[in-house]
Amino acid sequence: MNLDRQVIVVDEAAEMFLAGHHAKSEEIQSARRILSKIARQGRAVGIHLIVATQRPDTKSLDPQVKANLTGVICFQMMNDASSIAVLGNGRATDLPAIPGRAIWKSGTEIMEVQTPFMSTEQAQVLLGPEEKKETKPEPQDVSESMDTQALETNNL
């Protein structure tokens, strides 16, 4: 049986796991349960989970979800506490200041890796300058358009 692969991406996971002005405690607990179930059982049915956060700490990363991720990638961290929350060690604070440099951890294997990196300048060259993008014409009133066509037809 061939199962389609599904990928679920949770960006800013800290927002999902921390109760506050935007979410009630019951909503946070419900989100944690659902994400934990996906992390535990998802791979068996072709569901893969990507969890991202800019401020990793023990409160923003659910331990049960983290324990069920196949691998973790961590870019340079400002302090050991953040690196330890993601990797279990402070290695991400020692990364060289090379754009795209990261630590990959899968099981007990930990290695420094170089991820693809595209600078803002490269993206602008690839995508072209903003001014050249076509703009859609403003929608016209149908009756105005019909009157213009009638005038053009009568002037022939």
DRENPA-3360 file (N, C-alpha, C; in nm, 2 decimals, always signed):
BEGIN
1 = MNLDRQVI = +0.08/-0.12/+0.00/+0.00/+0.00/+0.00/+0.09/+0.12/+0.00 ~ +0.06/+0.22/-0.09/+0.14/+0.34/-0.10/+0.07/+0.45/-0.04 ~ +0.13/+0.51/+0.07/+0.07/+0.62/+0.14/+0.13/+0.75/+0.09 ~ +0.04/+0.85/+0.07/+0.10/+0.98/+0.04/+0.16/+1.04/+0.16 ~ +0.27/+1.12/+0.14/+0.33/+1.18/+0.26/+0.27/+1.32/+0.28 ~ +0.25/+1.35/+0.41/+0.19/+1.48/+0.45/+0.30/+1.54/+0.54 ~ +0.32/+1.67/+0.53/+0.41/+1.74/+0.61/+0.33/+1.85/+0.68 ~ +0.35/+1.85/+0.82/+0.28/+1.95/+0.90/+0.39/+2.04/+0.95;
9 = VVDEAAEM = +0.39/+2.17/+0.93/+0.49/+2.27/+0.97/+0.42/+2.36/+1.08 ~ +0.49/+2.36/+1.20/+0.44/+2.45/+1.30/+0.55/+2.55/+1.32 ~ +0.52/+2.67/+1.28/+0.62/+2.78/+1.29/+0.59/+2.86/+1.42 ~ +0.69/+2.91/+1.48/+0.67/+2.98/+1.61/+0.60/+2.89/+1.71 ~ +0.66/+2.78/+1.73/+0.60/+2.68/+1.83/+0.58/+2.73/+1.97 ~ +0.67/+2.83/+2.00/+0.66/+2.88/+2.14/+0.52/+2.95/+2.16 ~ +0.47/+3.01/+2.05/+0.34/+3.07/+2.06/+0.23/+2.96/+2.09 ~ +0.25/+2.84/+2.04/+0.15/+2.74/+2.05/+0.16/+2.68/+2.19;
17 = FLAGHHAK = +0.28/+2.67/+2.25/+0.30/+2.60/+2.38/+0.29/+2.69/+2.50 ~ +0.29/+2.82/+2.49/+0.29/+2.91/+2.60/+0.16/+2.98/+2.62 ~ +0.09/+2.96/+2.73/-0.03/+3.03/+2.76/-0.01/+3.18/+2.78 ~ -0.10/+3.26/+2.75/-0.08/+3.41/+2.76/-0.21/+3.48/+2.71 ~ -0.18/+3.60/+2.67/-0.30/+3.68/+2.63/-0.36/+3.63/+2.50 ~ -0.30/+3.55/+2.42/-0.35/+3.50/+2.30/-0.42/+3.37/+2.31 ~ -0.39/+3.29/+2.42/-0.45/+3.16/+2.43/-0.48/+3.12/+2.57 ~ -0.58/+3.05/+2.59/-0.62/+3.00/+2.72/-0.54/+2.87/+2.75;
25 = SEEIQSAR = -0.52/+2.84/+2.88/-0.45/+2.72/+2.92/-0.51/+2.59/+2.86 ~ -0.64/+2.59/+2.85/-0.71/+2.46/+2.80/-0.67/+2.45/+2.65 ~ -0.67/+2.56/+2.58/-0.63/+2.56/+2.43/-0.49/+2.51/+2.42 ~ -0.40/+2.56/+2.50/-0.26/+2.52/+2.49/-0.25/+2.37/+2.52 ~ -0.32/+2.32/+2.62/-0.31/+2.18/+2.65/-0.36/+2.09/+2.54 ~ -0.47/+2.14/+2.48/-0.53/+2.07/+2.36/-0.43/+2.06/+2.25 ~ -0.37/+2.18/+2.22/-0.27/+2.18/+2.11/-0.15/+2.09/+2.14 ~ -0.11/+2.09/+2.26/+0.00/+2.00/+2.30/-0.03/+1.85/+2.28;
33 = RILSKIAR = -0.15/+1.81/+2.32/-0.20/+1.67/+2.30/-0.20/+1.64/+2.16 ~ -0.26/+1.72/+2.07/-0.27/+1.69/+1.93/-0.14/+1.68/+1.87 ~ -0.05/+1.78/+1.89/+0.09/+1.77/+1.83/+0.17/+1.65/+1.88 ~ +0.15/+1.62/+2.01/+0.22/+1.51/+2.06/+0.17/+1.38/+2.00 ~ +0.04/+1.36/+1.97/-0.01/+1.25/+1.90/+0.04/+1.24/+1.76 ~ +0.05/+1.35/+1.69/+0.10/+1.35/+1.56/+0.25/+1.31/+1.56 ~ +0.33/+1.36/+1.66/+0.47/+1.33/+1.67/+0.49/+1.18/+1.70 ~ +0.41/+1.12/+1.78/+0.42/+0.98/+1.82/+0.37/+0.89/+1.71;
41 = QGRAVGIH = +0.26/+0.92/+1.65/+0.20/+0.82/+1.56/+0.21/+0.86/+1.41 ~ +0.24/+0.98/+1.38/+0.23/+1.03/+1.25/+0.32/+0.96/+1.14 ~ +0.44/+0.94/+1.18/+0.53/+0.88/+1.08/+0.48/+0.74/+1.02 ~ +0.41/+0.67/+1.11/+0.36/+0.54/+1.07/+0.26/+0.55/+0.96 ~ +0.19/+0.66/+0.95/+0.09/+0.68/+0.85/+0.13/+0.79/+0.74 ~ +0.26/+0.82/+0.74/+0.31/+0.91/+0.64/+0.30/+1.06/+0.67 ~ +0.28/+1.09/+0.80/+0.27/+1.23/+0.84/+0.40/+1.27/+0.91 ~ +0.47/+1.38/+0.85/+0.60/+1.42/+0.91/+0.58/+1.56/+0.97;
49 = LIVATQRP = +0.65/+1.58/+1.08/+0.63/+1.70/+1.16/+0.75/+1.79/+1.16 ~ +0.74/+1.92/+1.13/+0.85/+2.01/+1.14/+0.80/+2.12/+1.24 ~ +0.88/+2.14/+1.34/+0.85/+2.23/+1.45/+0.96/+2.33/+1.45 ~ +0.93/+2.46/+1.44/+1.03/+2.57/+1.44/+1.00/+2.67/+1.55 ~ +1.10/+2.73/+1.61/+1.08/+2.84/+1.70/+1.21/+2.92/+1.70 ~ +1.19/+3.05/+1.73/+1.31/+3.14/+1.73/+1.36/+3.16/+1.87 ~ +1.28/+3.12/+1.97/+1.33/+3.13/+2.11/+1.31/+3.00/+2.18 ~ +1.40/+2.91/+2.16/+1.38/+2.78/+2.22/+1.42/+2.78/+2.37;
57 = DTKSLDPQ = +1.34/+2.73/+2.45/+1.37/+2.71/+2.59/+1.28/+2.59/+2.64 ~ +1.30/+2.55/+2.76/+1.23/+2.43/+2.81/+1.08/+2.45/+2.82 ~ +1.03/+2.57/+2.82/+0.89/+2.60/+2.82/+0.83/+2.60/+2.68 ~ +0.90/+2.64/+2.58/+0.85/+2.66/+2.45/+0.86/+2.53/+2.36 ~ +0.94/+2.43/+2.41/+0.95/+2.30/+2.34/+0.89/+2.19/+2.42 ~ +0.78/+2.14/+2.38/+0.72/+2.03/+2.45/+0.81/+1.91/+2.45 ~ +0.85/+1.86/+2.57/+0.94/+1.75/+2.58/+0.89/+1.62/+2.51 ~ +0.76/+1.59/+2.51/+0.71/+1.47/+2.45/+0.72/+1.48/+2.29;
65 = VKANLTGV = +0.69/+1.60/+2.24/+0.70/+1.63/+2.10/+0.84/+1.62/+2.06 ~ +0.93/+1.68/+2.13/+1.08/+1.69/+2.10/+1.13/+1.54/+2.10 ~ +1.09/+1.46/+2.19/+1.14/+1.32/+2.20/+1.10/+1.24/+2.08 ~ +0.99/+1.28/+2.01/+0.94/+1.20/+1.90/+0.98/+1.25/+1.77 ~ +1.06/+1.36/+1.76/+1.11/+1.41/+1.63/+1.22/+1.32/+1.58 ~ +1.23/+1.30/+1.45/+1.33/+1.21/+1.40/+1.47/+1.28/+1.40 ~ +1.47/+1.41/+1.38/+1.60/+1.48/+1.39/+1.57/+1.63/+1.43 ~ +1.68/+1.70/+1.46/+1.67/+1.83/+1.51/+1.78/+1.91/+1.44;
73 = ICFQMMND = +1.75/+2.03/+1.38/+1.86/+2.11/+1.33/+1.85/+2.24/+1.41 ~ +1.97/+2.29/+1.44/+1.99/+2.41/+1.53/+2.09/+2.50/+1.47 ~ +2.05/+2.62/+1.44/+2.15/+2.72/+1.39/+2.22/+2.79/+1.51 ~ +2.30/+2.88/+1.49/+2.38/+2.95/+1.60/+2.29/+3.00/+1.70 ~ +2.32/+2.98/+1.83/+2.24/+3.03/+1.94/+2.33/+3.13/+2.02 ~ +2.26/+3.22/+2.08/+2.32/+3.33/+2.16/+2.37/+3.28/+2.30 ~ +2.31/+3.17/+2.35/+2.34/+3.13/+2.48/+2.33/+2.98/+2.49 ~ +2.40/+2.92/+2.59/+2.40/+2.78/+2.61/+2.26/+2.72/+2.65;
81 = ASSIAVLG = +2.18/+2.80/+2.72/+2.05/+2.75/+2.76/+1.96/+2.72/+2.64 ~ +1.96/+2.81/+2.54/+1.89/+2.78/+2.42/+1.94/+2.66/+2.34 ~ +2.07/+2.65/+2.33/+2.13/+2.54/+2.26/+2.10/+2.41/+2.34 ~ +2.11/+2.41/+2.47/+2.08/+2.29/+2.55/+1.93/+2.25/+2.53 ~ +1.84/+2.35/+2.53/+1.70/+2.32/+2.51/+1.67/+2.24/+2.38 ~ +1.75/+2.27/+2.27/+1.73/+2.21/+2.14/+1.81/+2.08/+2.13 ~ +1.94/+2.09/+2.16/+2.03/+1.98/+2.13/+2.07/+1.89/+2.25 ~ +2.05/+1.95/+2.37/+2.09/+1.87/+2.49/+2.24/+1.91/+2.52;
89 = NGRATDLP = +2.30/+2.00/+2.45/+2.43/+2.05/+2.48/+2.45/+2.19/+2.43 ~ +2.56/+2.25/+2.46/+2.58/+2.39/+2.42/+2.65/+2.41/+2.29 ~ +2.66/+2.31/+2.21/+2.74/+2.31/+2.09/+2.70/+2.42/+1.99 ~ +2.57/+2.46/+1.99/+2.52/+2.56/+1.89/+2.57/+2.70/+1.92 ~ +2.62/+2.72/+2.04/+2.68/+2.85/+2.07/+2.82/+2.87/+2.01 ~ +2.88/+2.76/+1.98/+3.02/+2.76/+1.93/+3.03/+2.75/+1.78 ~ +2.92/+2.76/+1.71/+2.92/+2.75/+1.56/+2.99/+2.88/+1.51 ~ +3.06/+2.86/+1.40/+3.12/+2.98/+1.34/+3.01/+3.07/+1.27;
97 = AIPGRAIW = +3.04/+3.19/+1.26/+2.94/+3.29/+1.20/+2.94/+3.28/+1.05 ~ +2.90/+3.16/+1.00/+2.89/+3.13/+0.86/+2.74/+3.12/+0.83 ~ +2.68/+3.20/+0.74/+2.54/+3.19/+0.72/+2.51/+3.04/+0.67 ~ +2.40/+2.99/+0.73/+2.36/+2.85/+0.70/+2.42/+2.74/+0.78 ~ +2.52/+2.77/+0.86/+2.59/+2.67/+0.94/+2.50/+2.63/+1.05 ~ +2.49/+2.50/+1.08/+2.40/+2.45/+1.18/+2.45/+2.31/+1.24 ~ +2.39/+2.27/+1.34/+2.41/+2.14/+1.40/+2.29/+2.05/+1.37 ~ +2.32/+1.93/+1.32/+2.21/+1.83/+1.30/+2.23/+1.72/+1.40;
105 = KSGTEIME = +2.12/+1.69/+1.46/+2.12/+1.58/+1.56/+2.01/+1.48/+1.52 ~ +2.05/+1.36/+1.51/+1.95/+1.25/+1.48/+1.99/+1.13/+1.57 ~ +1.90/+1.11/+1.67/+1.94/+1.00/+1.77/+2.06/+1.05/+1.85 ~ +2.16/+0.97/+1.85/+2.28/+1.01/+1.93/+2.39/+1.07/+1.84 ~ +2.36/+1.07/+1.71/+2.45/+1.13/+1.61/+2.44/+1.28/+1.60 ~ +2.55/+1.35/+1.62/+2.55/+1.50/+1.61/+2.66/+1.54/+1.52 ~ +2.62/+1.63/+1.42/+2.73/+1.67/+1.33/+2.70/+1.82/+1.28 ~ +2.81/+1.89/+1.25/+2.80/+2.02/+1.20/+2.77/+2.01/+1.05;
113 = VQTPFMST = +2.67/+2.09/+1.00/+2.63/+2.08/+0.86/+2.63/+2.22/+0.80 ~ +2.63/+2.23/+0.67/+2.61/+2.35/+0.60/+2.49/+2.34/+0.52 ~ +2.39/+2.43/+0.56/+2.26/+2.43/+0.48/+2.27/+2.52/+0.37 ~ +2.18/+2.51/+0.27/+2.18/+2.61/+0.16/+2.15/+2.74/+0.22 ~ +2.21/+2.84/+0.16/+2.18/+2.98/+0.21/+2.17/+3.07/+0.09 ~ +2.07/+3.16/+0.09/+2.05/+3.25/-0.02/+2.05/+3.39/+0.05 ~ +2.14/+3.48/+0.01/+2.14/+3.61/+0.06/+2.03/+3.69/+0.00 ~ +2.00/+3.81/+0.07/+1.90/+3.90/+0.02/+1.93/+3.94/-0.13;
121 = EQAQVLLG = +2.06/+3.97/-0.15/+2.10/+4.02/-0.28/+2.08/+3.91/-0.39 ~ +2.11/+3.78/-0.35/+2.09/+3.67/-0.45/+1.94/+3.65/-0.48 ~ +1.86/+3.67/-0.37/+1.71/+3.65/-0.39/+1.66/+3.76/-0.48 ~ +1.71/+3.89/-0.46/+1.66/+4.00/-0.55/+1.70/+3.97/-0.69 ~ +1.82/+3.92/-0.72/+1.86/+3.89/-0.86/+1.77/+3.78/-0.92 ~ +1.75/+3.68/-0.84/+1.66/+3.57/-0.88/+1.52/+3.61/-0.91 ~ +1.46/+3.69/-0.82/+1.32/+3.73/-0.83/+1.30/+3.85/-0.91 ~ +1.41/+3.93/-0.93/+1.39/+4.05/-1.01/+1.35/+4.17/-0.92;
129 = PEEKKETK = +1.37/+4.29/-0.97/+1.34/+4.41/-0.88/+1.19/+4.42/-0.86 ~ +1.15/+4.47/-0.75/+1.01/+4.49/-0.71/+0.94/+4.58/-0.81 ~ +1.00/+4.68/-0.87/+0.93/+4.77/-0.96/+0.88/+4.71/-1.09 ~ +0.95/+4.60/-1.13/+0.92/+4.54/-1.26/+0.80/+4.45/-1.25 ~ +0.75/+4.41/-1.13/+0.64/+4.32/-1.12/+0.51/+4.39/-1.18 ~ +0.44/+4.31/-1.25/+0.32/+4.36/-1.31/+0.21/+4.39/-1.20 ~ +0.14/+4.49/-1.22/+0.03/+4.52/-1.13/-0.10/+4.49/-1.20 ~ -0.20/+4.43/-1.13/-0.33/+4.40/-1.20/-0.40/+4.53/-1.22;
137 = PEPQDVSE = -0.47/+4.55/-1.33/-0.55/+4.67/-1.35/-0.66/+4.68/-1.25 ~ -0.70/+4.80/-1.21/-0.81/+4.81/-1.12/-0.94/+4.77/-1.18 ~ -1.02/+4.70/-1.11/-1.15/+4.66/-1.17/-1.23/+4.78/-1.21 ~ -1.30/+4.77/-1.32/-1.38/+4.89/-1.37/-1.52/+4.85/-1.35 ~ -1.60/+4.96/-1.34/-1.75/+4.94/-1.33/-1.79/+4.88/-1.47 ~ -1.87/+4.78/-1.47/-1.91/+4.71/-1.59/-1.99/+4.81/-1.68 ~ -2.07/+4.90/-1.63/-2.15/+4.99/-1.71/-2.05/+5.09/-1.77 ~ -1.94/+5.14/-1.70/-1.85/+5.23/-1.76/-1.78/+5.17/-1.88;
145 = SMDTQALE = -1.74/+5.04/-1.86/-1.67/+4.96/-1.96/-1.76/+4.95/-2.09 ~ -1.89/+4.92/-2.07/-1.98/+4.91/-2.18/-2.00/+5.04/-2.25 ~ -2.01/+5.15/-2.18/-2.02/+5.28/-2.24/-1.90/+5.32/-2.33 ~ -1.78/+5.28/-2.28/-1.66/+5.31/-2.35/-1.66/+5.23/-2.48 ~ -1.70/+5.10/-2.47/-1.70/+5.02/-2.59/-1.80/+5.07/-2.69 ~ -1.92/+5.12/-2.64/-2.02/+5.17/-2.73/-1.97/+5.30/-2.81 ~ -1.90/+5.38/-2.73/-1.85/+5.51/-2.79/-1.74/+5.47/-2.90 ~ -1.66/+5.38/-2.87/-1.55/+5.34/-2.97/-1.62/+5.28/-3.09;
153 = TNNL = -1.72/+5.20/-3.07/-1.79/+5.13/-3.19/-1.86/+5.24/-3.27 ~ -1.92/+5.34/-3.21/-1.99/+5.44/-3.29/-1.90/+5.53/-3.36 ~ -1.77/+5.55/-3.32/-1.68/+5.64/-3.38/-1.61/+5.57/-3.50 ~ -1.63/+5.44/-3.52/-1.57/+5.38/-3.64/-1.63/+5.43/-3.76;
% end
